[in-house]
Amino acid sequence: MNPDCMREAIRQARIGINEGQSPFGACIECNSVDDVDGANAGIIASAHNQVFAGNDSTAHAEIIAIREAETRLKSIDLEGCTMYATTEPCPMCFAACHWAKLSRIIYGTSIEDVQALGFSELTISNTRMQVLGGSRIEIIGGFLLEENRALLREWKQNPERRIY
């Protein structure tokens, strides 16, 4: 697990908060790729939610990061790559991770944490989705938990915050 990748996801989420978005960020690390656009493998994509920016309820950080990674790699196969997300991916984002063949999802706070803030989350955990769908994605939760909780507290203090 790479703390720098999670901190990049947190940095992206803060950018989003400053732009009036929700407090979610994502980063994709791909160590199995030898060369990406002339660079060594590592972080190949990062993003924050842009739901309000484009009036697009599917513009979650994970989806945007997957699109960026697939474009950069010129492939829809992200096997060997890891998704770092500030919060446990919603069912839509988990499904996208599965279809992109990501090897791992590492997240900070849980779906229940953001549901408690008022987000209309479906309370189907990644682990439950994994079992129901027969997915082979490795799932690790609670990574850099306190830093991710601090991010949610920062967002909660923002009088301009919006919930979907």
Chimera marker file (.cmm) of the C-alpha trace (Angstrom):
<marker_set name="trace">
<marker id="1" x="0.000" y="0.000" z="0.000" r="1" g="1" b="0" radius="0.5"/>
<marker id="2" x="1.349" y="3.376" z="-1.011" r="1" g="1" b="0" radius="0.5"/>
<marker id="3" x="0.529" y="6.335" z="1.274" r="1" g="1" b="0" radius="0.5"/>
<marker id="4" x="1.603" y="8.763" z="-1.469" r="1" g="1" b="0" radius="0.5"/>
<marker id="5" x="-1.177" y="7.468" z="-3.712" r="1" g="1" b="0" radius="0.5"/>
<marker id="6" x="-3.831" y="7.895" z="-1.030" r="1" g="1" b="0" radius="0.5"/>
<marker id="7" x="-2.513" y="11.354" z="-0.265" r="1" g="1" b="0" radius="0.5"/>
<marker id="8" x="-2.821" y="12.199" z="-3.973" r="1" g="1" b="0" radius="0.5"/>
<marker id="9" x="-6.470" y="11.108" z="-3.808" r="1" g="1" b="0" radius="0.5"/>
<marker id="10" x="-6.932" y="13.308" z="-0.724" r="1" g="1" b="0" radius="0.5"/>
<marker id="11" x="-5.225" y="16.224" z="-2.523" r="1" g="1" b="0" radius="0.5"/>
<marker id="12" x="-7.581" y="15.765" z="-5.462" r="1" g="1" b="0" radius="0.5"/>
<marker id="13" x="-10.596" y="15.717" z="-3.132" r="1" g="1" b="0" radius="0.5"/>
<marker id="14" x="-9.453" y="19.012" z="-1.591" r="1" g="1" b="0" radius="0.5"/>
<marker id="15" x="-9.217" y="20.542" z="-5.067" r="1" g="1" b="0" radius="0.5"/>
<marker id="16" x="-12.772" y="19.369" z="-5.652" r="1" g="1" b="0" radius="0.5"/>
<marker id="17" x="-13.993" y="20.828" z="-2.359" r="1" g="1" b="0" radius="0.5"/>
<marker id="18" x="-12.437" y="24.170" z="-3.321" r="1" g="1" b="0" radius="0.5"/>
<marker id="19" x="-14.330" y="23.988" z="-6.631" r="1" g="1" b="0" radius="0.5"/>
<marker id="20" x="-17.665" y="23.330" z="-4.903" r="1" g="1" b="0" radius="0.5"/>
<marker id="21" x="-17.653" y="19.566" z="-5.384" r="1" g="1" b="0" radius="0.5"/>
<marker id="22" x="-18.202" y="16.729" z="-2.920" r="1" g="1" b="0" radius="0.5"/>
<marker id="23" x="-15.268" y="15.432" z="-0.822" r="1" g="1" b="0" radius="0.5"/>
<marker id="24" x="-14.183" y="12.480" z="-2.905" r="1" g="1" b="0" radius="0.5"/>
<marker id="25" x="-10.900" y="11.792" z="-4.667" r="1" g="1" b="0" radius="0.5"/>
<marker id="26" x="-9.269" y="8.860" z="-6.424" r="1" g="1" b="0" radius="0.5"/>
<marker id="27" x="-5.852" y="7.867" z="-7.692" r="1" g="1" b="0" radius="0.5"/>
<marker id="28" x="-4.747" y="4.906" z="-9.799" r="1" g="1" b="0" radius="0.5"/>
<marker id="29" x="-1.300" y="3.403" z="-9.391" r="1" g="1" b="0" radius="0.5"/>
<marker id="30" x="-0.042" y="0.929" z="-11.939" r="1" g="1" b="0" radius="0.5"/>
<marker id="31" x="3.203" y="-0.819" z="-11.075" r="1" g="1" b="0" radius="0.5"/>
<marker id="32" x="2.792" y="-3.589" z="-13.616" r="1" g="1" b="0" radius="0.5"/>
<marker id="33" x="3.284" y="-1.218" z="-16.548" r="1" g="1" b="0" radius="0.5"/>
<marker id="34" x="6.897" y="-0.789" z="-17.616" r="1" g="1" b="0" radius="0.5"/>
<marker id="35" x="6.446" y="2.446" z="-19.506" r="1" g="1" b="0" radius="0.5"/>
<marker id="36" x="3.532" y="4.873" z="-19.608" r="1" g="1" b="0" radius="0.5"/>
<marker id="37" x="3.871" y="7.814" z="-21.995" r="1" g="1" b="0" radius="0.5"/>
<marker id="38" x="7.645" y="7.592" z="-21.636" r="1" g="1" b="0" radius="0.5"/>
<marker id="39" x="7.558" y="7.558" z="-17.846" r="1" g="1" b="0" radius="0.5"/>
<marker id="40" x="8.090" y="4.839" z="-15.273" r="1" g="1" b="0" radius="0.5"/>
<marker id="41" x="5.039" y="3.186" z="-13.790" r="1" g="1" b="0" radius="0.5"/>
<marker id="42" x="3.397" y="4.684" z="-10.724" r="1" g="1" b="0" radius="0.5"/>
<marker id="43" x="0.487" y="7.106" z="-10.498" r="1" g="1" b="0" radius="0.5"/>
<marker id="44" x="-1.150" y="7.123" z="-13.897" r="1" g="1" b="0" radius="0.5"/>
<marker id="45" x="-4.393" y="8.951" z="-13.084" r="1" g="1" b="0" radius="0.5"/>
<marker id="46" x="-6.026" y="10.978" z="-10.348" r="1" g="1" b="0" radius="0.5"/>
<marker id="47" x="-9.281" y="12.889" z="-10.117" r="1" g="1" b="0" radius="0.5"/>
<marker id="48" x="-11.938" y="14.388" z="-7.893" r="1" g="1" b="0" radius="0.5"/>
<marker id="49" x="-15.715" y="14.257" z="-8.180" r="1" g="1" b="0" radius="0.5"/>
<marker id="50" x="-17.173" y="16.588" z="-10.803" r="1" g="1" b="0" radius="0.5"/>
<marker id="51" x="-20.854" y="15.822" z="-10.311" r="1" g="1" b="0" radius="0.5"/>
<marker id="52" x="-21.893" y="19.458" z="-9.907" r="1" g="1" b="0" radius="0.5"/>
<marker id="53" x="-19.444" y="20.856" z="-12.474" r="1" g="1" b="0" radius="0.5"/>
<marker id="54" x="-21.110" y="19.041" z="-15.355" r="1" g="1" b="0" radius="0.5"/>
<marker id="55" x="-24.502" y="18.209" z="-13.873" r="1" g="1" b="0" radius="0.5"/>
<marker id="56" x="-23.513" y="14.567" z="-14.216" r="1" g="1" b="0" radius="0.5"/>
<marker id="57" x="-24.417" y="12.238" z="-11.366" r="1" g="1" b="0" radius="0.5"/>
<marker id="58" x="-21.963" y="9.635" z="-12.745" r="1" g="1" b="0" radius="0.5"/>
<marker id="59" x="-18.922" y="11.964" z="-12.648" r="1" g="1" b="0" radius="0.5"/>
<marker id="60" x="-17.422" y="10.304" z="-9.582" r="1" g="1" b="0" radius="0.5"/>
<marker id="61" x="-13.675" y="10.515" z="-8.964" r="1" g="1" b="0" radius="0.5"/>
<marker id="62" x="-13.188" y="6.782" z="-9.526" r="1" g="1" b="0" radius="0.5"/>
<marker id="63" x="-14.971" y="6.837" z="-12.897" r="1" g="1" b="0" radius="0.5"/>
<marker id="64" x="-12.993" y="9.864" z="-14.080" r="1" g="1" b="0" radius="0.5"/>
<marker id="65" x="-9.707" y="8.298" z="-12.931" r="1" g="1" b="0" radius="0.5"/>
<marker id="66" x="-10.518" y="5.019" z="-14.718" r="1" g="1" b="0" radius="0.5"/>
<marker id="67" x="-11.281" y="6.904" z="-17.938" r="1" g="1" b="0" radius="0.5"/>
<marker id="68" x="-8.011" y="8.831" z="-17.624" r="1" g="1" b="0" radius="0.5"/>
<marker id="69" x="-5.984" y="5.673" z="-16.929" r="1" g="1" b="0" radius="0.5"/>
<marker id="70" x="-7.541" y="3.734" z="-19.799" r="1" g="1" b="0" radius="0.5"/>
<marker id="71" x="-6.911" y="6.632" z="-22.182" r="1" g="1" b="0" radius="0.5"/>
<marker id="72" x="-3.323" y="6.929" z="-21.034" r="1" g="1" b="0" radius="0.5"/>
<marker id="73" x="-2.687" y="3.190" z="-21.336" r="1" g="1" b="0" radius="0.5"/>
<marker id="74" x="-4.767" y="2.895" z="-24.528" r="1" g="1" b="0" radius="0.5"/>
<marker id="75" x="-6.449" y="-0.140" z="-22.978" r="1" g="1" b="0" radius="0.5"/>
<marker id="76" x="-9.568" y="-1.031" z="-21.014" r="1" g="1" b="0" radius="0.5"/>
<marker id="77" x="-7.559" y="-3.641" z="-19.089" r="1" g="1" b="0" radius="0.5"/>
<marker id="78" x="-6.129" y="-2.159" z="-15.876" r="1" g="1" b="0" radius="0.5"/>
<marker id="79" x="-5.017" y="-5.487" z="-14.410" r="1" g="1" b="0" radius="0.5"/>
<marker id="80" x="-2.095" y="-4.918" z="-12.067" r="1" g="1" b="0" radius="0.5"/>
<marker id="81" x="-3.334" y="-1.438" z="-11.156" r="1" g="1" b="0" radius="0.5"/>
<marker id="82" x="-4.669" y="-0.252" z="-7.801" r="1" g="1" b="0" radius="0.5"/>
<marker id="83" x="-7.482" y="2.225" z="-7.178" r="1" g="1" b="0" radius="0.5"/>
<marker id="84" x="-6.991" y="4.462" z="-4.143" r="1" g="1" b="0" radius="0.5"/>
<marker id="85" x="-10.226" y="6.180" z="-3.092" r="1" g="1" b="0" radius="0.5"/>
<marker id="86" x="-10.811" y="8.522" z="-0.186" r="1" g="1" b="0" radius="0.5"/>
<marker id="87" x="-14.101" y="6.747" z="0.518" r="1" g="1" b="0" radius="0.5"/>
<marker id="88" x="-15.256" y="3.212" z="-0.241" r="1" g="1" b="0" radius="0.5"/>
<marker id="89" x="-16.458" y="3.233" z="-3.849" r="1" g="1" b="0" radius="0.5"/>
<marker id="90" x="-20.200" y="3.252" z="-4.418" r="1" g="1" b="0" radius="0.5"/>
<marker id="91" x="-21.711" y="0.251" z="-6.249" r="1" g="1" b="0" radius="0.5"/>
<marker id="92" x="-21.421" y="2.056" z="-9.618" r="1" g="1" b="0" radius="0.5"/>
<marker id="93" x="-17.735" y="2.771" z="-9.055" r="1" g="1" b="0" radius="0.5"/>
<marker id="94" x="-17.043" y="-0.729" z="-7.731" r="1" g="1" b="0" radius="0.5"/>
<marker id="95" x="-18.629" y="-2.174" z="-10.882" r="1" g="1" b="0" radius="0.5"/>
<marker id="96" x="-16.461" y="0.113" z="-13.035" r="1" g="1" b="0" radius="0.5"/>
<marker id="97" x="-13.352" y="-1.053" z="-11.134" r="1" g="1" b="0" radius="0.5"/>
<marker id="98" x="-14.404" y="-4.659" z="-11.743" r="1" g="1" b="0" radius="0.5"/>
<marker id="99" x="-15.018" y="-4.116" z="-15.469" r="1" g="1" b="0" radius="0.5"/>
<marker id="100" x="-11.678" y="-2.293" z="-15.810" r="1" g="1" b="0" radius="0.5"/>
<marker id="101" x="-10.059" y="-5.361" z="-14.199" r="1" g="1" b="0" radius="0.5"/>
<marker id="102" x="-8.312" y="-3.349" z="-11.484" r="1" g="1" b="0" radius="0.5"/>
<marker id="103" x="-6.444" y="-5.675" z="-9.149" r="1" g="1" b="0" radius="0.5"/>
<marker id="104" x="-7.045" y="-3.793" z="-5.894" r="1" g="1" b="0" radius="0.5"/>
<marker id="105" x="-9.214" y="-1.143" z="-4.294" r="1" g="1" b="0" radius="0.5"/>
<marker id="106" x="-7.759" y="0.611" z="-1.274" r="1" g="1" b="0" radius="0.5"/>
<marker id="107" x="-10.045" y="3.119" z="0.418" r="1" g="1" b="0" radius="0.5"/>
<marker id="108" x="-10.176" y="5.348" z="3.485" r="1" g="1" b="0" radius="0.5"/>
<marker id="109" x="-13.623" y="6.020" z="4.967" r="1" g="1" b="0" radius="0.5"/>
<marker id="110" x="-16.636" y="3.744" z="4.562" r="1" g="1" b="0" radius="0.5"/>
<marker id="111" x="-19.921" y="4.157" z="2.751" r="1" g="1" b="0" radius="0.5"/>
<marker id="112" x="-21.566" y="4.474" z="6.182" r="1" g="1" b="0" radius="0.5"/>
<marker id="113" x="-19.284" y="7.399" z="7.056" r="1" g="1" b="0" radius="0.5"/>
<marker id="114" x="-20.517" y="9.493" z="4.121" r="1" g="1" b="0" radius="0.5"/>
<marker id="115" x="-24.087" y="8.301" z="4.458" r="1" g="1" b="0" radius="0.5"/>
<marker id="116" x="-23.982" y="9.768" z="7.985" r="1" g="1" b="0" radius="0.5"/>
<marker id="117" x="-23.113" y="13.124" z="6.360" r="1" g="1" b="0" radius="0.5"/>
<marker id="118" x="-26.307" y="12.985" z="4.312" r="1" g="1" b="0" radius="0.5"/>
<marker id="119" x="-25.124" y="11.468" z="1.024" r="1" g="1" b="0" radius="0.5"/>
<marker id="120" x="-27.707" y="9.154" z="-0.533" r="1" g="1" b="0" radius="0.5"/>
<marker id="121" x="-25.406" y="6.169" z="-0.640" r="1" g="1" b="0" radius="0.5"/>
<marker id="122" x="-26.511" y="2.656" z="-1.379" r="1" g="1" b="0" radius="0.5"/>
<marker id="123" x="-25.288" y="0.689" z="1.595" r="1" g="1" b="0" radius="0.5"/>
<marker id="124" x="-23.930" y="-2.214" z="-0.380" r="1" g="1" b="0" radius="0.5"/>
<marker id="125" x="-20.309" y="-2.609" z="0.651" r="1" g="1" b="0" radius="0.5"/>
<marker id="126" x="-17.529" y="-3.402" z="-1.767" r="1" g="1" b="0" radius="0.5"/>
<marker id="127" x="-17.038" y="-6.704" z="0.014" r="1" g="1" b="0" radius="0.5"/>
<marker id="128" x="-20.703" y="-7.585" z="-0.518" r="1" g="1" b="0" radius="0.5"/>
<marker id="129" x="-20.499" y="-6.566" z="-4.199" r="1" g="1" b="0" radius="0.5"/>
<marker id="130" x="-17.362" y="-8.688" z="-4.522" r="1" g="1" b="0" radius="0.5"/>
<marker id="131" x="-19.138" y="-11.743" z="-3.137" r="1" g="1" b="0" radius="0.5"/>
<marker id="132" x="-22.374" y="-11.219" z="-5.079" r="1" g="1" b="0" radius="0.5"/>
<marker id="133" x="-20.554" y="-10.618" z="-8.354" r="1" g="1" b="0" radius="0.5"/>
<marker id="134" x="-17.732" y="-13.088" z="-7.960" r="1" g="1" b="0" radius="0.5"/>
<marker id="135" x="-15.155" y="-10.328" z="-8.404" r="1" g="1" b="0" radius="0.5"/>
<marker id="136" x="-11.480" y="-11.059" z="-7.780" r="1" g="1" b="0" radius="0.5"/>
<marker id="137" x="-10.609" y="-7.483" z="-6.779" r="1" g="1" b="0" radius="0.5"/>
<marker id="138" x="-8.661" y="-7.335" z="-3.533" r="1" g="1" b="0" radius="0.5"/>
<marker id="139" x="-10.315" y="-4.830" z="-1.154" r="1" g="1" b="0" radius="0.5"/>
<marker id="140" x="-8.556" y="-3.023" z="1.677" r="1" g="1" b="0" radius="0.5"/>
<marker id="141" x="-10.470" y="-0.477" z="3.751" r="1" g="1" b="0" radius="0.5"/>
<marker id="142" x="-9.544" y="2.031" z="6.411" r="1" g="1" b="0" radius="0.5"/>
<marker id="143" x="-6.221" y="3.052" z="4.834" r="1" g="1" b="0" radius="0.5"/>
<marker id="144" x="-4.995" y="6.397" z="6.242" r="1" g="1" b="0" radius="0.5"/>
<marker id="145" x="-8.383" y="6.518" z="7.931" r="1" g="1" b="0" radius="0.5"/>
<marker id="146" x="-7.752" y="9.565" z="10.120" r="1" g="1" b="0" radius="0.5"/>
<marker id="147" x="-6.487" y="11.640" z="7.178" r="1" g="1" b="0" radius="0.5"/>
<marker id="148" x="-9.592" y="10.708" z="5.215" r="1" g="1" b="0" radius="0.5"/>
<marker id="149" x="-11.872" y="11.476" z="8.155" r="1" g="1" b="0" radius="0.5"/>
<marker id="150" x="-10.158" y="14.875" z="8.469" r="1" g="1" b="0" radius="0.5"/>
<marker id="151" x="-11.019" y="15.500" z="4.820" r="1" g="1" b="0" radius="0.5"/>
<marker id="152" x="-14.704" y="14.829" z="5.529" r="1" g="1" b="0" radius="0.5"/>
<marker id="153" x="-14.575" y="17.166" z="8.540" r="1" g="1" b="0" radius="0.5"/>
<marker id="154" x="-13.052" y="19.901" z="6.358" r="1" g="1" b="0" radius="0.5"/>
<marker id="155" x="-15.833" y="19.472" z="3.819" r="1" g="1" b="0" radius="0.5"/>
<marker id="156" x="-18.474" y="19.520" z="6.566" r="1" g="1" b="0" radius="0.5"/>
<marker id="157" x="-17.165" y="22.910" z="7.776" r="1" g="1" b="0" radius="0.5"/>
<marker id="158" x="-17.597" y="24.403" z="4.291" r="1" g="1" b="0" radius="0.5"/>
<marker id="159" x="-20.803" y="26.504" z="4.251" r="1" g="1" b="0" radius="0.5"/>
<marker id="160" x="-20.978" y="26.058" z="0.440" r="1" g="1" b="0" radius="0.5"/>
<marker id="161" x="-21.050" y="22.253" z="0.632" r="1" g="1" b="0" radius="0.5"/>
<marker id="162" x="-23.566" y="20.357" z="-1.462" r="1" g="1" b="0" radius="0.5"/>
<marker id="163" x="-24.856" y="16.818" z="-1.096" r="1" g="1" b="0" radius="0.5"/>
<marker id="164" x="-26.289" y="14.520" z="-3.718" r="1" g="1" b="0" radius="0.5"/>
<link id1="1" id2="2" r="1" g="1" b="0" radius="0.2"/>
<link id1="2" id2="3" r="1" g="1" b="0" radius="0.2"/>
<link id1="3" id2="4" r="1" g="1" b="0" radius="0.2"/>
<link id1="4" id2="5" r="1" g="1" b="0" radius="0.2"/>
<link id1="5" id2="6" r="1" g="1" b="0" radius="0.2"/>
<link id1="6" id2="7" r="1" g="1" b="0" radius="0.2"/>
<link id1="7" id2="8" r="1" g="1" b="0" radius="0.2"/>
<link id1="8" id2="9" r="1" g="1" b="0" radius="0.2"/>
<link id1="9" id2="10" r="1" g="1" b="0" radius="0.2"/>
<link id1="10" id2="11" r="1" g="1" b="0" radius="0.2"/>
<link id1="11" id2="12" r="1" g="1" b="0" radius="0.2"/>
<link id1="12" id2="13" r="1" g="1" b="0" radius="0.2"/>
<link id1="13" id2="14" r="1" g="1" b="0" radius="0.2"/>
<link id1="14" id2="15" r="1" g="1" b="0" radius="0.2"/>
<link id1="15" id2="16" r="1" g="1" b="0" radius="0.2"/>
<link id1="16" id2="17" r="1" g="1" b="0" radius="0.2"/>
<link id1="17" id2="18" r="1" g="1" b="0" radius="0.2"/>
<link id1="18" id2="19" r="1" g="1" b="0" radius="0.2"/>
<link id1="19" id2="20" r="1" g="1" b="0" radius="0.2"/>
<link id1="20" id2="21" r="1" g="1" b="0" radius="0.2"/>
<link id1="21" id2="22" r="1" g="1" b="0" radius="0.2"/>
<link id1="22" id2="23" r="1" g="1" b="0" radius="0.2"/>
<link id1="23" id2="24" r="1" g="1" b="0" radius="0.2"/>
<link id1="24" id2="25" r="1" g="1" b="0" radius="0.2"/>
<link id1="25" id2="26" r="1" g="1" b="0" radius="0.2"/>
<link id1="26" id2="27" r="1" g="1" b="0" radius="0.2"/>
<link id1="27" id2="28" r="1" g="1" b="0" radius="0.2"/>
<link id1="28" id2="29" r="1" g="1" b="0" radius="0.2"/>
<link id1="29" id2="30" r="1" g="1" b="0" radius="0.2"/>
<link id1="30" id2="31" r="1" g="1" b="0" radius="0.2"/>
<link id1="31" id2="32" r="1" g="1" b="0" radius="0.2"/>
<link id1="32" id2="33" r="1" g="1" b="0" radius="0.2"/>
<link id1="33" id2="34" r="1" g="1" b="0" radius="0.2"/>
<link id1="34" id2="35" r="1" g="1" b="0" radius="0.2"/>
<link id1="35" id2="36" r="1" g="1" b="0" radius="0.2"/>
<link id1="36" id2="37" r="1" g="1" b="0" radius="0.2"/>
<link id1="37" id2="38" r="1" g="1" b="0" radius="0.2"/>
<link id1="38" id2="39" r="1" g="1" b="0" radius="0.2"/>
<link id1="39" id2="40" r="1" g="1" b="0" radius="0.2"/>
<link id1="40" id2="41" r="1" g="1" b="0" radius="0.2"/>
<link id1="41" id2="42" r="1" g="1" b="0" radius="0.2"/>
<link id1="42" id2="43" r="1" g="1" b="0" radius="0.2"/>
<link id1="43" id2="44" r="1" g="1" b="0" radius="0.2"/>
<link id1="44" id2="45" r="1" g="1" b="0" radius="0.2"/>
<link id1="45" id2="46" r="1" g="1" b="0" radius="0.2"/>
<link id1="46" id2="47" r="1" g="1" b="0" radius="0.2"/>
<link id1="47" id2="48" r="1" g="1" b="0" radius="0.2"/>
<link id1="48" id2="49" r="1" g="1" b="0" radius="0.2"/>
<link id1="49" id2="50" r="1" g="1" b="0" radius="0.2"/>
<link id1="50" id2="51" r="1" g="1" b="0" radius="0.2"/>
<link id1="51" id2="52" r="1" g="1" b="0" radius="0.2"/>
<link id1="52" id2="53" r="1" g="1" b="0" radius="0.2"/>
<link id1="53" id2="54" r="1" g="1" b="0" radius="0.2"/>
<link id1="54" id2="55" r="1" g="1" b="0" radius="0.2"/>
<link id1="55" id2="56" r="1" g="1" b="0" radius="0.2"/>
<link id1="56" id2="57" r="1" g="1" b="0" radius="0.2"/>
<link id1="57" id2="58" r="1" g="1" b="0" radius="0.2"/>
<link id1="58" id2="59" r="1" g="1" b="0" radius="0.2"/>
<link id1="59" id2="60" r="1" g="1" b="0" radius="0.2"/>
<link id1="60" id2="61" r="1" g="1" b="0" radius="0.2"/>
<link id1="61" id2="62" r="1" g="1" b="0" radius="0.2"/>
<link id1="62" id2="63" r="1" g="1" b="0" radius="0.2"/>
<link id1="63" id2="64" r="1" g="1" b="0" radius="0.2"/>
<link id1="64" id2="65" r="1" g="1" b="0" radius="0.2"/>
<link id1="65" id2="66" r="1" g="1" b="0" radius="0.2"/>
<link id1="66" id2="67" r="1" g="1" b="0" radius="0.2"/>
<link id1="67" id2="68" r="1" g="1" b="0" radius="0.2"/>
<link id1="68" id2="69" r="1" g="1" b="0" radius="0.2"/>
<link id1="69" id2="70" r="1" g="1" b="0" radius="0.2"/>
<link id1="70" id2="71" r="1" g="1" b="0" radius="0.2"/>
<link id1="71" id2="72" r="1" g="1" b="0" radius="0.2"/>
<link id1="72" id2="73" r="1" g="1" b="0" radius="0.2"/>
<link id1="73" id2="74" r="1" g="1" b="0" radius="0.2"/>
<link id1="74" id2="75" r="1" g="1" b="0" radius="0.2"/>
<link id1="75" id2="76" r="1" g="1" b="0" radius="0.2"/>
<link id1="76" id2="77" r="1" g="1" b="0" radius="0.2"/>
<link id1="77" id2="78" r="1" g="1" b="0" radius="0.2"/>
<link id1="78" id2="79" r="1" g="1" b="0" radius="0.2"/>
<link id1="79" id2="80" r="1" g="1" b="0" radius="0.2"/>
<link id1="80" id2="81" r="1" g="1" b="0" radius="0.2"/>
<link id1="81" id2="82" r="1" g="1" b="0" radius="0.2"/>
<link id1="82" id2="83" r="1" g="1" b="0" radius="0.2"/>
<link id1="83" id2="84" r="1" g="1" b="0" radius="0.2"/>
<link id1="84" id2="85" r="1" g="1" b="0" radius="0.2"/>
<link id1="85" id2="86" r="1" g="1" b="0" radius="0.2"/>
<link id1="86" id2="87" r="1" g="1" b="0" radius="0.2"/>
<link id1="87" id2="88" r="1" g="1" b="0" radius="0.2"/>
<link id1="88" id2="89" r="1" g="1" b="0" radius="0.2"/>
<link id1="89" id2="90" r="1" g="1" b="0" radius="0.2"/>
<link id1="90" id2="91" r="1" g="1" b="0" radius="0.2"/>
<link id1="91" id2="92" r="1" g="1" b="0" radius="0.2"/>
<link id1="92" id2="93" r="1" g="1" b="0" radius="0.2"/>
<link id1="93" id2="94" r="1" g="1" b="0" radius="0.2"/>
<link id1="94" id2="95" r="1" g="1" b="0" radius="0.2"/>
<link id1="95" id2="96" r="1" g="1" b="0" radius="0.2"/>
<link id1="96" id2="97" r="1" g="1" b="0" radius="0.2"/>
<link id1="97" id2="98" r="1" g="1" b="0" radius="0.2"/>
<link id1="98" id2="99" r="1" g="1" b="0" radius="0.2"/>
<link id1="99" id2="100" r="1" g="1" b="0" radius="0.2"/>
<link id1="100" id2="101" r="1" g="1" b="0" radius="0.2"/>
<link id1="101" id2="102" r="1" g="1" b="0" radius="0.2"/>
<link id1="102" id2="103" r="1" g="1" b="0" radius="0.2"/>
<link id1="103" id2="104" r="1" g="1" b="0" radius="0.2"/>
<link id1="104" id2="105" r="1" g="1" b="0" radius="0.2"/>
<link id1="105" id2="106" r="1" g="1" b="0" radius="0.2"/>
<link id1="106" id2="107" r="1" g="1" b="0" radius="0.2"/>
<link id1="107" id2="108" r="1" g="1" b="0" radius="0.2"/>
<link id1="108" id2="109" r="1" g="1" b="0" radius="0.2"/>
<link id1="109" id2="110" r="1" g="1" b="0" radius="0.2"/>
<link id1="110" id2="111" r="1" g="1" b="0" radius="0.2"/>
<link id1="111" id2="112" r="1" g="1" b="0" radius="0.2"/>
<link id1="112" id2="113" r="1" g="1" b="0" radius="0.2"/>
<link id1="113" id2="114" r="1" g="1" b="0" radius="0.2"/>
<link id1="114" id2="115" r="1" g="1" b="0" radius="0.2"/>
<link id1="115" id2="116" r="1" g="1" b="0" radius="0.2"/>
<link id1="116" id2="117" r="1" g="1" b="0" radius="0.2"/>
<link id1="117" id2="118" r="1" g="1" b="0" radius="0.2"/>
<link id1="118" id2="119" r="1" g="1" b="0" radius="0.2"/>
<link id1="119" id2="120" r="1" g="1" b="0" radius="0.2"/>
<link id1="120" id2="121" r="1" g="1" b="0" radius="0.2"/>
<link id1="121" id2="122" r="1" g="1" b="0" radius="0.2"/>
<link id1="122" id2="123" r="1" g="1" b="0" radius="0.2"/>
<link id1="123" id2="124" r="1" g="1" b="0" radius="0.2"/>
<link id1="124" id2="125" r="1" g="1" b="0" radius="0.2"/>
<link id1="125" id2="126" r="1" g="1" b="0" radius="0.2"/>
<link id1="126" id2="127" r="1" g="1" b="0" radius="0.2"/>
<link id1="127" id2="128" r="1" g="1" b="0" radius="0.2"/>
<link id1="128" id2="129" r="1" g="1" b="0" radius="0.2"/>
<link id1="129" id2="130" r="1" g="1" b="0" radius="0.2"/>
<link id1="130" id2="131" r="1" g="1" b="0" radius="0.2"/>
<link id1="131" id2="132" r="1" g="1" b="0" radius="0.2"/>
<link id1="132" id2="133" r="1" g="1" b="0" radius="0.2"/>
<link id1="133" id2="134" r="1" g="1" b="0" radius="0.2"/>
<link id1="134" id2="135" r="1" g="1" b="0" radius="0.2"/>
<link id1="135" id2="136" r="1" g="1" b="0" radius="0.2"/>
<link id1="136" id2="137" r="1" g="1" b="0" radius="0.2"/>
<link id1="137" id2="138" r="1" g="1" b="0" radius="0.2"/>
<link id1="138" id2="139" r="1" g="1" b="0" radius="0.2"/>
<link id1="139" id2="140" r="1" g="1" b="0" radius="0.2"/>
<link id1="140" id2="141" r="1" g="1" b="0" radius="0.2"/>
<link id1="141" id2="142" r="1" g="1" b="0" radius="0.2"/>
<link id1="142" id2="143" r="1" g="1" b="0" radius="0.2"/>
<link id1="143" id2="144" r="1" g="1" b="0" radius="0.2"/>
<link id1="144" id2="145" r="1" g="1" b="0" radius="0.2"/>
<link id1="145" id2="146" r="1" g="1" b="0" radius="0.2"/>
<link id1="146" id2="147" r="1" g="1" b="0" radius="0.2"/>
<link id1="147" id2="148" r="1" g="1" b="0" radius="0.2"/>
<link id1="148" id2="149" r="1" g="1" b="0" radius="0.2"/>
<link id1="149" id2="150" r="1" g="1" b="0" radius="0.2"/>
<link id1="150" id2="151" r="1" g="1" b="0" radius="0.2"/>
<link id1="151" id2="152" r="1" g="1" b="0" radius="0.2"/>
<link id1="152" id2="153" r="1" g="1" b="0" radius="0.2"/>
<link id1="153" id2="154" r="1" g="1" b="0" radius="0.2"/>
<link id1="154" id2="155" r="1" g="1" b="0" radius="0.2"/>
<link id1="155" id2="156" r="1" g="1" b="0" radius="0.2"/>
<link id1="156" id2="157" r="1" g="1" b="0" radius="0.2"/>
<link id1="157" id2="158" r="1" g="1" b="0" radius="0.2"/>
<link id1="158" id2="159" r="1" g="1" b="0" radius="0.2"/>
<link id1="159" id2="160" r="1" g="1" b="0" radius="0.2"/>
<link id1="160" id2="161" r="1" g="1" b="0" radius="0.2"/>
<link id1="161" id2="162" r="1" g="1" b="0" radius="0.2"/>
<link id1="162" id2="163" r="1" g="1" b="0" radius="0.2"/>
<link id1="163" id2="164" r="1" g="1" b="0" radius="0.2"/>
</marker_set>
